[in-house]
Amino acid sequence: MRIGNFDLYSIETSRFALDGGAMFGIVPKTLWEKKITPDEKNRIPMCTRSLFLVSKYKRILIDTGNGDKWDDKNRSIYKIDTNSVNINNALNHLGYTPEDVTDIINTHLHFDHCGGNTRFDNSGKIVPTFPNATYWIQKVNWELATHPTEKDRASYLANNWEVLMENGMIEFVDGPGEILPGIKVITSNGHTTGQQHPIISDGITTVFYCGDIIPTSAHISVPWVMAYDILPVTTMEEKKKLLPRMVDESWTLFFEHDVDCEAVIIGRDGKKVYIKEKFKLE
């Protein structure tokens, strides 16, 4: 898909699994398991899917997935798989390397969105995965990540960003607006404070990077929000505000965590929002 000056590529950077009850909050299992089948530990299959934007001068990656810095215990808990899919292989398939990436936009600093920011080198030292990139992070999300509450502590892992700060590679973003030519962000605060959602548009075609406001196609309906959200009611209000615009302007919704559905265009029938078309970016 081409929008403006950018060619857009969808790349998977890992597979993993999270508890289905946590992913669907107050929605009964009898409903959500009809959409996504859990395993014997009640975990649902998920992926980390990034957008890679390529122009003449820029190669921009939106989110970096779980990364590969996991010990065996946590790799098992989250069923993390970086063998079948990973950042290096995905970029190599397109003819690029991590050194070619000029910018990283982190929607937020939860481990499954920024774990690939850094990696272990051959000596076991943590280093930037993308040594030539600028990392774009919302200032208020950084403040939460570096001073997490007890609820947030397990999701914000400092080894995903400390070396970036030490190397002067971070650019802080203060709220919504254009952060790079042709790329605007809006912010949401229900899932976590200061989540940023890139919007790429040429006035005709618009792609919205859902991040964790709508992590999978099963989460489009307003009440279907996660127990992981710090403010679930706020997430619902943010979705209620966004969905009419998404319908009226025929936005493409790009899902970061849906294994089986990459992108959709949605419609509305009265108060009900539904999927009109599922497709892959081409």
HURA-V317814 format. One record per pair of residues at least 6 apart in sequence whose C-alpha atoms are under 8 Angstrom apart, sorted by the first residue. I is the first residue (numbers start at 1). GAP is how many residues later the second one is. D is the distance in whole Angstrom. If there is no record, write none. Layout:
i->I gap->GAP d->D
i->I gap->GAP d->D
This chain:
i->1 gap->6 d->6
i->1 gap->7 d->5
i->1 gap->8 d->7
i->1 gap->280 d->6
i->1 gap->281 d->5
i->2 gap->6 d->6
i->3 gap->197 d->7
i->3 gap->198 d->6
i->3 gap->199 d->6
i->3 gap->202 d->7
i->3 gap->203 d->8
i->4 gap->178 d->7
i->4 gap->197 d->7
i->4 gap->198 d->5
i->5 gap->50 d->6
i->5 gap->51 d->8
i->5 gap->177 d->8
i->6 gap->47 d->6
i->6 gap->48 d->5
i->6 gap->49 d->5
i->7 gap->46 d->6
i->7 gap->47 d->5
i->7 gap->48 d->6
i->8 gap->43 d->7
i->8 gap->44 d->6
i->8 gap->45 d->5
i->8 gap->46 d->7
i->8 gap->273 d->7
i->8 gap->274 d->8
i->9 gap->42 d->6
i->9 gap->43 d->5
i->9 gap->44 d->6
i->9 gap->272 d->7
i->9 gap->273 d->7
i->10 gap->39 d->7
i->10 gap->40 d->6
i->10 gap->41 d->5
i->10 gap->42 d->6
i->10 gap->271 d->7
i->11 gap->38 d->6
i->11 gap->39 d->5
i->11 gap->40 d->6
i->11 gap->41 d->7
i->11 gap->76 d->8
i->11 gap->79 d->6
i->11 gap->80 d->8
i->12 gap->35 d->7
i->12 gap->36 d->6
i->12 gap->37 d->4
i->12 gap->38 d->6
i->12 gap->73 d->6
i->12 gap->74 d->7
i->12 gap->75 d->7
i->12 gap->78 d->7
i->13 gap->34 d->8
i->13 gap->35 d->6
i->13 gap->36 d->6
i->13 gap->37 d->7
i->13 gap->51 d->7
i->13 gap->52 d->6
i->13 gap->53 d->8
i->13 gap->54 d->8
i->13 gap->69 d->7
i->13 gap->72 d->6
i->13 gap->73 d->4
i->13 gap->74 d->5
i->13 gap->77 d->7
i->14 gap->33 d->6
i->14 gap->34 d->5
i->14 gap->35 d->8
i->14 gap->51 d->6
i->14 gap->52 d->7
i->14 gap->53 d->8
i->14 gap->66 d->7
i->14 gap->67 d->6
i->14 gap->68 d->5
i->14 gap->69 d->8
i->14 gap->70 d->8
i->14 gap->71 d->5
i->14 gap->72 d->5
i->14 gap->73 d->8
i->15 gap->30 d->8
i->15 gap->31 d->6
i->15 gap->32 d->4
i->15 gap->33 d->6
i->15 gap->64 d->8
i->15 gap->65 d->6
i->15 gap->66 d->5
i->15 gap->67 d->7
i->15 gap->70 d->7
i->16 gap->29 d->6
i->16 gap->30 d->5
i->16 gap->31 d->6
i->16 gap->32 d->8
i->16 gap->62 d->6
i->16 gap->63 d->5
i->16 gap->64 d->4
i->16 gap->65 d->6
i->17 gap->26 d->6
i->17 gap->27 d->5
i->17 gap->28 d->5
i->17 gap->29 d->5
i->17 gap->30 d->8
i->17 gap->61 d->5
i->17 gap->62 d->6
i->17 gap->63 d->7
i->18 gap->25 d->5
i->18 gap->26 d->6
i->18 gap->27 d->7
i->18 gap->28 d->7
i->18 gap->60 d->6
i->19 gap->22 d->8
i->19 gap->23 d->6
i->19 gap->24 d->4
i->19 gap->25 d->6
i->20 gap->9 d->8
i->20 gap->18 d->7
i->20 gap->22 d->6
i->20 gap->23 d->5
i->20 gap->24 d->5
i->21 gap->6 d->8
i->21 gap->8 d->7
i->21 gap->21 d->8
i->21 gap->206 d->8
i->22 gap->204 d->6
i->22 gap->205 d->5
i->22 gap->206 d->6
i->23 gap->202 d->7
i->23 gap->203 d->5
i->23 gap->204 d->6
i->23 gap->205 d->7
i->24 gap->8 d->7
i->24 gap->195 d->8
i->24 gap->200 d->6
i->24 gap->201 d->6
i->24 gap->202 d->5
i->24 gap->203 d->6
i->25 gap->199 d->7
i->25 gap->200 d->6
i->25 gap->201 d->5
i->25 gap->202 d->4
i->25 gap->203 d->8
i->26 gap->198 d->8
i->26 gap->199 d->8
i->26 gap->201 d->8
i->27 gap->196 d->8
i->27 gap->197 d->6
i->32 gap->186 d->8
i->35 gap->183 d->7
i->36 gap->8 d->7
i->36 gap->9 d->8
i->37 gap->7 d->6
i->37 gap->8 d->8
i->38 gap->6 d->5
i->38 gap->7 d->7
i->45 gap->214 d->7
i->46 gap->211 d->5
i->46 gap->212 d->6
i->46 gap->213 d->5
i->47 gap->209 d->7
i->47 gap->210 d->5
i->47 gap->211 d->6
i->47 gap->212 d->5
i->48 gap->16 d->8
i->48 gap->17 d->5
i->48 gap->18 d->7
i->48 gap->64 d->7
i->48 gap->65 d->7
i->48 gap->208 d->6
i->48 gap->209 d->5
i->49 gap->16 d->7
i->49 gap->206 d->7
i->49 gap->207 d->5
i->49 gap->208 d->6
i->50 gap->11 d->7
i->50 gap->12 d->6
i->50 gap->13 d->6
i->50 gap->14 d->7
i->50 gap->15 d->7
i->50 gap->206 d->6
i->51 gap->10 d->6
i->51 gap->11 d->5
i->51 gap->12 d->8
i->52 gap->7 d->7
i->52 gap->8 d->6
i->52 gap->9 d->5
i->52 gap->10 d->6
i->53 gap->6 d->6
i->53 gap->7 d->5
i->53 gap->8 d->6
i->54 gap->6 d->6
i->58 gap->43 d->8
i->58 gap->44 d->6
i->58 gap->45 d->8
i->59 gap->41 d->7
i->59 gap->42 d->5
i->59 gap->43 d->5
i->59 gap->44 d->7
i->60 gap->41 d->6
i->60 gap->42 d->6
i->60 gap->43 d->5
i->60 gap->44 d->6
i->60 gap->45 d->7
i->61 gap->40 d->7
i->61 gap->42 d->6
i->61 gap->43 d->5
i->61 gap->44 d->6
i->62 gap->42 d->6
i->62 gap->43 d->5
i->62 gap->44 d->6
i->62 gap->45 d->7
i->63 gap->41 d->7
i->63 gap->42 d->6
i->63 gap->43 d->5
i->63 gap->44 d->6
i->63 gap->50 d->5
i->63 gap->51 d->6
i->64 gap->23 d->8
i->64 gap->40 d->8
i->64 gap->42 d->8
i->64 gap->48 d->8
i->64 gap->49 d->6
i->64 gap->50 d->5
i->64 gap->51 d->6
i->64 gap->52 d->5
i->64 gap->53 d->6
i->65 gap->46 d->7
i->65 gap->47 d->5
i->65 gap->48 d->5
i->65 gap->49 d->6
i->65 gap->50 d->6
i->65 gap->51 d->5
i->66 gap->14 d->8
i->66 gap->45 d->6
i->66 gap->46 d->4
i->66 gap->47 d->6
i->66 gap->48 d->7
i->66 gap->49 d->4
i->66 gap->50 d->6
i->67 gap->15 d->8
i->67 gap->19 d->8
i->67 gap->45 d->8
i->67 gap->47 d->7
i->67 gap->48 d->4
i->67 gap->49 d->4
i->67 gap->50 d->7
i->67 gap->51 d->7
i->67 gap->52 d->7
i->68 gap->14 d->7
i->68 gap->47 d->7
i->68 gap->48 d->7
i->68 gap->51 d->7
i->69 gap->46 d->8
i->69 gap->50 d->6
i->69 gap->51 d->7
i->75 gap->6 d->8
i->87 gap->29 d->8
i->88 gap->9 d->7
i->88 gap->10 d->7
i->91 gap->6 d->6
i->91 gap->7 d->7
i->98 gap->31 d->7
i->98 gap->32 d->5
i->98 gap->33 d->8
i->99 gap->31 d->6
i->99 gap->32 d->6
i->99 gap->33 d->6
i->99 gap->34 d->8
i->100 gap->30 d->8
i->100 gap->32 d->7
i->101 gap->29 d->6
i->101 gap->31 d->7
i->101 gap->32 d->6
i->102 gap->30 d->6
i->102 gap->31 d->4
i->102 gap->32 d->6
i->103 gap->30 d->5
i->103 gap->31 d->5
i->103 gap->32 d->6
i->103 gap->33 d->7
i->104 gap->29 d->6
i->104 gap->30 d->6
i->104 gap->31 d->5
i->104 gap->32 d->6
i->105 gap->30 d->6
i->105 gap->31 d->5
i->105 gap->32 d->7
i->106 gap->7 d->7
i->106 gap->8 d->6
i->106 gap->29 d->7
i->106 gap->30 d->6
i->106 gap->31 d->6
i->106 gap->90 d->8
i->107 gap->6 d->7
i->107 gap->30 d->7
i->107 gap->31 d->8
i->107 gap->88 d->5
i->107 gap->89 d->5
i->107 gap->90 d->6
i->107 gap->91 d->8
i->107 gap->104 d->7
i->108 gap->6 d->7
i->108 gap->29 d->7
i->108 gap->30 d->7
i->108 gap->33 d->6
i->108 gap->84 d->8
i->108 gap->86 d->7
i->108 gap->87 d->5
i->108 gap->88 d->7
i->109 gap->32 d->7
i->109 gap->33 d->7
i->109 gap->36 d->7
i->109 gap->47 d->6
i->110 gap->45 d->5
i->110 gap->46 d->5
i->110 gap->47 d->7
i->111 gap->44 d->6
i->111 gap->45 d->6
i->111 gap->46 d->6
i->111 gap->49 d->7
i->114 gap->46 d->6
i->115 gap->45 d->5
i->116 gap->13 d->7
i->116 gap->44 d->7
i->117 gap->11 d->6
i->117 gap->12 d->6
i->117 gap->13 d->7
i->117 gap->43 d->6
i->117 gap->44 d->7
i->118 gap->8 d->6
i->118 gap->9 d->5
i->118 gap->10 d->4
i->118 gap->11 d->5
i->118 gap->12 d->8
i->118 gap->41 d->7
i->118 gap->42 d->6
i->118 gap->43 d->7
i->118 gap->45 d->8
i->119 gap->7 d->5
i->119 gap->8 d->6
i->119 gap->9 d->6
i->119 gap->10 d->6
i->120 gap->6 d->5
i->120 gap->7 d->6
i->121 gap->6 d->7
i->126 gap->33 d->7
i->126 gap->37 d->7
i->127 gap->36 d->6
i->128 gap->35 d->7
i->128 gap->36 d->7
i->133 gap->36 d->7
i->134 gap->35 d->5
i->134 gap->36 d->6
i->134 gap->37 d->7
i->135 gap->29 d->8
i->135 gap->34 d->6
i->135 gap->35 d->5
i->135 gap->36 d->6
i->136 gap->34 d->6
i->136 gap->35 d->5
i->136 gap->36 d->6
i->136 gap->37 d->7
i->137 gap->33 d->7
i->137 gap->34 d->6
i->137 gap->35 d->5
i->137 gap->36 d->6
i->138 gap->34 d->6
i->138 gap->35 d->5
i->138 gap->36 d->6
i->138 gap->37 d->7
i->138 gap->56 d->6
i->138 gap->57 d->7
i->138 gap->58 d->7
i->139 gap->33 d->5
i->139 gap->34 d->6
i->139 gap->35 d->6
i->139 gap->55 d->8
i->140 gap->34 d->8
i->140 gap->53 d->7
i->140 gap->54 d->6
i->141 gap->51 d->8
i->141 gap->52 d->6
i->141 gap->53 d->5
i->141 gap->54 d->7
i->144 gap->49 d->7
i->145 gap->7 d->8
i->145 gap->11 d->5
i->145 gap->12 d->8
i->145 gap->13 d->8
i->146 gap->10 d->8
i->146 gap->12 d->7
i->148 gap->8 d->7
i->164 gap->6 d->6
i->173 gap->6 d->7
i->175 gap->11 d->7
i->175 gap->12 d->7
i->175 gap->19 d->8
i->176 gap->8 d->7
i->176 gap->9 d->5
i->176 gap->10 d->5
i->176 gap->11 d->6
i->176 gap->20 d->8
i->177 gap->7 d->5
i->177 gap->8 d->5
i->177 gap->9 d->7
i->178 gap->6 d->4
i->178 gap->7 d->6
i->179 gap->6 d->7
i->182 gap->18 d->6
i->182 gap->19 d->7
i->183 gap->15 d->6
i->183 gap->16 d->6
i->183 gap->17 d->5
i->183 gap->18 d->8
i->184 gap->14 d->6
i->184 gap->15 d->5
i->184 gap->16 d->7
i->185 gap->11 d->6
i->185 gap->12 d->5
i->185 gap->13 d->4
i->185 gap->14 d->6
i->186 gap->10 d->6
i->186 gap->11 d->5
i->186 gap->12 d->7
i->186 gap->13 d->8
i->187 gap->7 d->6
i->187 gap->8 d->5
i->187 gap->9 d->4
i->187 gap->10 d->6
i->188 gap->6 d->6
i->188 gap->7 d->5
i->188 gap->8 d->7
i->188 gap->9 d->8
i->188 gap->25 d->8
i->188 gap->47 d->8
i->188 gap->50 d->7
i->189 gap->6 d->6
i->189 gap->42 d->8
i->189 gap->45 d->7
i->189 gap->46 d->7
i->190 gap->23 d->8
i->190 gap->39 d->6
i->190 gap->40 d->6
i->190 gap->41 d->5
i->190 gap->42 d->6
i->190 gap->43 d->7
i->190 gap->44 d->5
i->190 gap->45 d->4
i->190 gap->46 d->8
i->190 gap->48 d->8
i->191 gap->21 d->7
i->191 gap->22 d->6
i->191 gap->35 d->8
i->191 gap->37 d->7
i->191 gap->38 d->4
i->191 gap->39 d->5
i->191 gap->40 d->6
i->191 gap->41 d->7
i->191 gap->44 d->6
i->192 gap->37 d->6
i->192 gap->38 d->6
i->192 gap->39 d->8
i->197 gap->11 d->7
i->197 gap->12 d->5
i->197 gap->13 d->6
i->197 gap->14 d->7
i->198 gap->10 d->6
i->198 gap->11 d->5
i->199 gap->7 d->7
i->199 gap->8 d->6
i->199 gap->9 d->5
i->199 gap->10 d->6
i->200 gap->6 d->6
i->200 gap->7 d->5
i->200 gap->8 d->7
i->201 gap->6 d->6
i->205 gap->45 d->8
i->205 gap->46 d->7
i->205 gap->47 d->8
i->206 gap->44 d->8
i->206 gap->45 d->5
i->206 gap->46 d->6
i->207 gap->44 d->6
i->207 gap->45 d->5
i->207 gap->46 d->6
i->207 gap->47 d->7
i->208 gap->43 d->7
i->208 gap->44 d->6
i->208 gap->45 d->5
i->208 gap->46 d->6
i->209 gap->44 d->6
i->209 gap->45 d->5
i->209 gap->46 d->7
i->209 gap->47 d->8
i->210 gap->43 d->6
i->210 gap->44 d->6
i->210 gap->45 d->6
i->210 gap->46 d->7
i->211 gap->44 d->7
i->211 gap->45 d->6
i->212 gap->44 d->8
i->213 gap->12 d->8
i->213 gap->22 d->7
i->213 gap->26 d->7
i->214 gap->6 d->6
i->214 gap->11 d->8
i->214 gap->41 d->7
i->215 gap->40 d->6
i->215 gap->41 d->6
i->215 gap->42 d->5
i->215 gap->43 d->7
i->216 gap->39 d->6
i->216 gap->40 d->7
i->216 gap->41 d->6
i->216 gap->42 d->5
i->216 gap->45 d->8
i->217 gap->38 d->7
i->217 gap->41 d->7
i->217 gap->44 d->7
i->217 gap->47 d->8
i->218 gap->6 d->8
i->219 gap->6 d->6
i->220 gap->53 d->8
i->220 gap->54 d->8
i->221 gap->51 d->8
i->221 gap->52 d->7
i->222 gap->14 d->5
i->222 gap->15 d->8
i->222 gap->17 d->6
i->222 gap->18 d->6
i->223 gap->13 d->6
i->225 gap->7 d->6
i->225 gap->10 d->7
i->225 gap->11 d->7
i->226 gap->6 d->7
i->229 gap->6 d->8
i->243 gap->30 d->8
i->246 gap->6 d->8
i->246 gap->20 d->7
i->247 gap->18 d->8
i->247 gap->19 d->6
i->247 gap->20 d->5
i->247 gap->21 d->7
i->250 gap->15 d->6
i->250 gap->16 d->7
i->251 gap->14 d->6
i->251 gap->15 d->8
i->252 gap->11 d->6
i->252 gap->12 d->6
i->252 gap->13 d->5
i->253 gap->10 d->5
i->253 gap->11 d->5
i->253 gap->12 d->6
i->254 gap->8 d->6
i->254 gap->9 d->5
i->254 gap->10 d->7
i->255 gap->6 d->7
i->255 gap->7 d->6
i->255 gap->8 d->6
i->256 gap->6 d->8
i->261 gap->17 d->7
i->261 gap->18 d->7
i->261 gap->19 d->8
i->262 gap->16 d->8
i->262 gap->17 d->7
i->262 gap->18 d->6
i->262 gap->19 d->8
i->263 gap->15 d->6
i->263 gap->16 d->6
i->263 gap->17 d->6
i->263 gap->18 d->7
i->264 gap->11 d->7
i->264 gap->12 d->7
i->264 gap->13 d->5
i->264 gap->14 d->4
i->264 gap->15 d->6
i->265 gap->10 d->6
i->265 gap->11 d->6
i->265 gap->12 d->5
i->265 gap->13 d->7
i->266 gap->7 d->7
i->266 gap->8 d->6
i->266 gap->9 d->4
i->266 gap->10 d->5
i->266 gap->11 d->7
i->267 gap->6 d->6
i->267 gap->7 d->5
i->267 gap->8 d->6
i->267 gap->9 d->6
i->268 gap->6 d->6
